């Protein structure tokens, strides 16, 4: 049996590298922002390329490129811009989910994925499993299609409406 193997064949000491994820396949910010347009505008100001999607519990920001440290940078930026509200960064790599809570521009610790999904909108689970794409969800807004000036106007108008309703 060993005669069938090439001479340079080596079995690694640590087998975990054989099934380690090669990179993130998906990243989404689960926010408490009520309006997807407001979230897309905030992402445009932060120069983040996301698709913002409304859900009953808050808008989702699905990153278009989850590579490298882009998800963490996005979570830091949005948690700074949306002060006073925590968000959860959910990433998927090799079938493994990682959930990290962010507030005030910094990571506050990992959360169990099962706990996050149990209270999350159904759309998040559908996106994570690949049953739906962002294009399948109604009301999606691409932050890349919003200029910075328009984003500022949008956020100003939303703030005015919020003040009037108080």
N, C-alpha and C positions, 0 to 999 in steps of 0.2 A: 504494500500500500504506500509506503513512503517513497517507493521508486517512481510513483506517478507525480510527485510534487517537484517543482523546479528547485534547483540547489539554493537559489537566493530567497526562497520562501521563508518568511519569519512570522511567527505568531507573537503579537504584541503582548506585553505583560499586563496592560490595562485594556480589557476588552470593551470598555465603555465607549472608546473612540470609534468603534465600528458602527455604532448606530447613533452617534452624536449628530444633532442637527447641523446642517451646513450653513444655514442662515435663516433669518426670519422670513416667513411667507406672508404674514399678515400682522398689521398693527392698527389698533383703534383706541381712541380716547373716549371713555364713557364719562359724559359730563352732566352737570345739573343745569346747564344752560337751556332755557325753555324753548328758544327759537333757533332753528338751524341756520337761518340767515345771519343772526347775530354771531353765532359760532364761526360761520364761514368768514364773516367780516373780521373777527378777531384773528383768525388764522391768516387772512390776507395781510393784515397789519404786521403780523409776526413773520411774514414771508414763508408760510408753511403751505405745502401743496397737499390739500386734503379734499375729501368729499364730505360735507356735513349733511347729516340725515336726521330728520326729526323722529323722536319716539315719545311715547307717553310719559316717560320719566326724565327726559332730557335728551339733548341732541348728541349724536355720535359723530366723531371726526375720524374718518377712515383715511389713513395715510396712503398716498399713492405709491410711495417708495419706502418700504419698511427696513431698508438695508442700513447697516452700520449703527451709529448712535442717533439716527434721525428720530426714532420714536421717543427716546429719552429727551432729546432737545425740544421736541414738539410738546411733550408733557410739561417740561419745565417752563417753556414760554407761555403756554395757555394757562397754566396754574398761576402764573404771575399776573397775566392780564385779567383773568377772572378771579379777582381777589375775594376771599371769604368763602369760597366754595372748593371743596376737594374734587378731584377727578381720579379716574382709574385708567391706567395704561394697561391694555390687554394685548399681549403678543402671542403669536403661534409660530413655533418652529419645530418641525419634525413631529407634528401631532401633539406636542407639549404646549400647554398654556402657561403663561406667566402673567400675574396681575400685580401691579405696583400702584400704591396710592400716592398721589402727588398733591401738595398744597403749598401755596406761597412760593412756587418756583423750585421746590426740592422734593425728592423722594422721601416718603414717610414710612415705608416698609412694604413688604410683600403681603398679599392677601391670598387666602386659599381660593383657587379658581372656582371650585364648587359653590362657595359662599357668594362670590361675585355673580356667577351665572344664575343662582337661585333668585336673586332680586333684580336681575337685568331684564331689559325688554327682549321679547322673543326675536326681534330682528337681529340682535347681537349674536345669539346662538346660531341663527340661520346663516349669518355672514361667516362666523367662525367655522362652521361645518361645511361651508361651500354650497349649501342648498340655495342660497340667494347671492347675487352680486349687488353692489351698490346701485347699479343701474336698474335693478329690479324693484328697488324701494322708492315709494313716492316722496316727492318733496326734496330730493337731494340737490345740493348746491355746491358747485366746485369753487373752492377759494381762489384758484388760479384765474378765474374769469372775473374776479372783482378787483378793480384797481384800488390802490391805497386811499385815494381821495374819496372814492365812493364808499369804501369800507368805513372811513371816519364819519361820513354823512349818515350812513346806516346806523352806526352805533350811537351817534348823537340823537337821531330821531327816536330810536328805541328808548334811550335814557329819558328823553322828554316825555314820551308816552307813559313811561313808568312813573315819572313824577306827577303827571296829571291824574293818574289813576289812584294816587294816594290820598 
